[in-house]
Amino acid sequence: MSIFTKIKKAIGWEIRTVKPQYDLNPLIYSQLKPFRLPLILIQLIMMIGTLGYVYIEDYSIMHAIFQSAYTFTTTGFGALNEANFSNQGIVFTVTLMIAGFLILTFSVGIVIDVIANGSLLELLKERKMLYKIARLRRHFVICYHNEYTAQLARQFRENHVPFVVVDPSEDIEQIAKENNYPYFVKEEPYKEIAFLKSHLSSAKGAISLSKNISDNITLIASVRLYEKELGRAPFLIISNAETQNEKIRLKKLGADKVVATPSLMAKRVSAMAIRPDMENVLDEFLYKKDTPIDMEEVFVRENSWVVNRELKDLRLRDRLKVSVIGITEGNDKFIQMPKGTTSIIANCRLLLVGSQKGIARAKKIINLTKQPEDI
């Protein structure tokens, strides 16, 4: 083991070799098939030329290869003892030059045709993008490009949240450049090929922001089916809706969070009008880039050690400076600012406020099956 490798292992810096889940190599190879015939013809004519000069002019192998190469490529004639060529050698050389001209012209035509009319360059660029996406972990797959996607992407970039945009538009590459999407995939988002290319299996979740509810419904159902095939923990699925009825339907179909755009806008405007100071606080501490304060919901599993215990038993505020400001029970009953004596039930959601590091540690503690010794 090299010293550099030992240092990387000691500091925990391991470079993992990752491959895309969707292999484009067969498609790339199919685009390269037209090159086989010119390559075979070039090798064949070189072999014939070499053997011809060895037999006719009694050249050595190396001299014969050299003579064949520059004669075949029509780059010139006169590097060797051509003044002593026999008549057979002259005829053979002329024939070799004509064959070389024809084969090279044919080969150039094939190269131009493949590059101009094929999709080789696009496949190579997509392959490079898929290798970049394969390195992502805990990212979000954002489906369908629109103004919502552009705004969300800007927020994700500011908060260093990795994401991949999936959209079937033909000009998605230009759209990605205009909106600074670092990773993108041109596919129908609900198809399995899109899941493979976006590396959904290692993602934290999927976000569907189509203005067409049928697109969101199809995406949610497809992701849930893919989730079962993988046998992994549930994806976090977020979607948008235009009406309250659509919001209810999407939640019933499997979306974890659904944002009704008109309702959300009305709430924000109402908060600005009624409690402008509180709106300023939210903008300053929750939506600001690199904010020291975070807010997150934590789901309490049935096998968690905190089930049927009181909030004060967790000691989150004393140990981690994290506060529970709300509890959502299974019947969607919300308890705001719960007391320390409030009992925690299974399958409820705790709304935590604190630092990102503190909330991350609190989530690990809550999801344990046995009570930690230091509590």
N, C-alpha and C positions, 0 to 999 in steps of 0.2 A: 504494500500500500504506500503510495507516494505521500510526501510531507503535506502537499497541498490538499490531498484527499483527507488526511488525518485532521488537518485544521478545520476543513469544512464539516467533518463529522463531529468534531469537538464543539463547535459553535452552533451546531444544528442547522447548518446551511447545506441542504441536500438538493441537488438539481435532478429532478425526476424527468425521465424520458417518457413523454406522453405521446400518444397517437390519437388522431381523430377516430370517433366511433363510425364515421362513414368514410369508406375508402374510395377515393377518386382515382386511384392508380389504374384500375381497369379501363375507365373512360379515357384517361390520358394515353394509355397504351393503344387503345383503338384509334386515337387521333394520329399516333405515330406509325400505324401500319403502312400507310402509303410510302414511307421512307424505306421500307424493306427492299423493294425491287431495285431502286437506284443503288443502294448499298451492295446488294448482291452483284449487280452488273459491274460496279467499280472494282470489287474484289476479284471478280472473274476476269475482267480485262487486264488487271494487274498481273494475275497469275499467268495468263496467256502471253502477255508481253515479256515477263521475266523468263519464262521457259523458251520463248522464241529467240530472245537474244543469246541465251545460253547455248541453244542448239545451232542457230544460224551463224552468229558471230563469235562463238566460243568465249563469251564473257564469263567472268566470275558471278556468283550469285548476287553479291552486293552491287557490282557494277550493272548487272542486268536489272536489278530493282530500281536503281537510280535512273538508268536510261529509260525504263518503262514509265517511271513516274513523271519526269518532265516532258516526255514525248506525249504521254496520255493526256496530261493537263494542258498541252499545247503552249507551254511557257517558253519554249525555245528549243533549239537543236544545235549541238556543237560542243557539248560539255566533254564528250569522250572522243575516241578516234573515229569519227564519222567519215573522215576522208578515205579511210580504208574499208568502208562498208562494201559488201558485195551487192550485186543487183537484187538478190533475194532479201538482203537486209534493208535496202532502200524501199522496196515494195512493202515489206512488212512494217517499216516505220511509218510510211504514208498511210497505210491502212489503220495503224494504231492511232495516229493523230486524228483521222476522220472519225473513228469509233469514239475516241475520247471527246471530241467536240459534240457529237450527237448525245452521248450519255450525259455529259455535264449540262447541256442545254435541257435535256429531259429532266434531270434532277432539280435544276433551278426552277423549272416550271412547276414541279410537284411541291417544292418548298413554298413558293409563292401562293399556290392554290390552297395549301393547308393553312397557312397563316392568314390569308385574306378571307377565305370562305369557311374555315373550320372554327372551332372554339377552343383550340389548344391554349392560347394565351389566357383566355378567361378561366379555363380549368386550372392552369398553373397558379393564377392569382387566387382562385377560390381555395385551392389546396393549401396555399400559404396562410390564408385566413383561418382555415379549419384547424391548422396546427396551433395557431395563436389561441383560438377559442378552447382547444383541448387542455390548455394550461390553467384555465379558470377553475376556481372552486367557490362554492357558495355564492354564485352569481345569480342574477335574475334574467329570465328570458322575456323580453318585452315584445308582444305580438301586435302587428299592424302599426304602420307609421301614420301619424296625423299630428295636429298641433299639441295634443295631450302628450304624445310620445316625446316630441321635441322638448317640451317643458320638463317632463319627468327625467329625460336623459341629462338635461342641464343640472337638475338637482342632484342626480346620482353622481355626476362627475365632480361636483363641488364637495360632495360628502364621501368621495372615494369608494363608491359602491360599484362593483363590476357588473356589467350588463351586456346582453347581446340583443340586437333588434332583428326580428324576423318579419319579413314582408315580401309579398310576391311581385311587387312592382318591378318592371323591367329596368327602370332607372334608379334602383335602390342604391347603387354605388355612388351616383351623383348626389342623391338625397343624403347619404351617410356623410359625404364630404361637406355638404352645406350645413348639416346639423351636428357635425363633430361626433358621429357615432364611431367609437373605436373598433367595434366588432359588429358585423351584420351578416345575415344569411338571406339569400333570395329563394324563398320557398313559401308554399302555403303553410301557415303556422300550425294547423291542426294535423298535418301529415306526419307520419313516423319519421320520414327522412329529415324533416325540420327538427324533430326532437334529437335525432342523432347528430346532425350538423351543429346544432346549438349546444350540444353536450348537456342536455337537460338532466341526465341522470345524476350529474354532480352539482346541479343548480339548487339554490335555496327555494326557488319558486318561479311561477310564471305569472305574467301580468298581461291581460287582454284588454286593450283600450279601443276596440272597434266601436264605431257609432252604430253598427248594425248588431242588434241583439242576437241574431242567429249565428253570427261569427263567434261571439262570446260563448254562446251555449255549446257550439261544436268544439271550441277550444277547451272548455272546462271538462266536457265529457271525455275528450281524447286524452287529456293530461291525467285524469283520474284512472282511465283504463291502463295507460302506460305505467302509471305508478304501481298498479297491482301486478303488472307483468314483471316489473323490476323487483317487487317485494321489499320496497324501501319505505322509510318514514314518509308521511304525507307531505306533498309539496304545499307551499303557501301559494294559494291562488287568489289574485286580486283582479277585479274587473270593474268596469264602469257601466252605468245604466243611465238612461235618459228620464225614466219615471220611477216612482216608488214601487209600482207593480213589477216592473222589470227587475228591480233590486231584490224583491222577495223571491222571484222565480230563479234568479241566478244563485241566490244563497241556497235554495232548496236543491239545486242541481249540483252543488258541491263547491261553490266559491267560498273562500274563507272571509274575504272582505269585498264589499261592493260599494262603490262610491257613486251615488246619484248626483250627477253634476249640478242640476238646478237646485236640488236641496242643499248641497254643500255650499254653493255660492250664496244661497239665501242665509244660511247659518253664519257664514263669514261676514256678510254685509250687516246682519243683525248684531253680531258681536262688535263690529266696528262702531255701529250706531249707539248701542246700549252700553257697552263696556269697552270703550276705546283703549283704556289703560291696560286691560287684560289682553287685548289683541296685540298690543305692543310687547307685552311680556312673552306671549307665544312666539312672535316673530323673532324676538331677541334670543330666547333660550332654546326653543324647540326646532325652529326652522333655519337658524343661523348656521353657517358653515363652521365645522369644527367646534360645535357648541359643547360646553362642559356638562350640560344637563341633558338627559335623555328620558324618554318615556316609552314603555313597552309593555305589552300584555304577555303573561306567562300562563300557559295551560297547565292545570294540575291533573296529573294522571291518577287513575284509580289505585295504582300500587305505590304512589308517593307516600313518603313517611309523614308528610304534613297533613294528610287527610284526617279529619276529625280533631285536629289540634287548633289551639287558638293562635291568633296572629302574633301575639306577644312572645309565643314560644319560639318563633323563628329568629327573633333578635336581629332582624335585617337592618333596622335603623341604628342600633348600637354598634354592630360589627362592620356593616358595609355602607352606612350612610344612605340607605335605600328605603324609601317609604312606599307603603301600599295605600294608594289614594282611591282605589275603587275595586269592587269585586263584582264580576258578572257571573251569576249562577246559571245552571242549565236551562231554566225557563226564561232566560234573558232578563231576569230581574237584576237591576244594577243597584249595588249598595255603595253610596259615595261616602268617602272619608270614614271607613269602618273603624270601630273601636278595637282596642287590643284584645278584648275578650270575644271578638267575633270568631265563630268557629268556621274552619275551612272545610268545604265539602269537595267530593271528587267531581271531576269534569267541570270545575269552575275556572274562571280566568282572573288572575290577579293583575291589576294595573299598577305597574311599578314606575317610580320616578327617582332618578338619581344619576350618577355618572355612568357612562357606558361600561366602564370596567366593573363598577359595583353591580350593575344590573346583570352583566354576563355571569358574574360569580353567584349572584342570587338565583339565577335560572338553574345553574348546576346544582345548587343546594336543594332547591325545590324539587328537582327531578330525581333526586336520589331515592332509593327504596328503603334505605336504612338511615336513621338519624346520625349525623356526624358527631364525633366524640367531643368536638369543641363547642357544641351548643347545649 
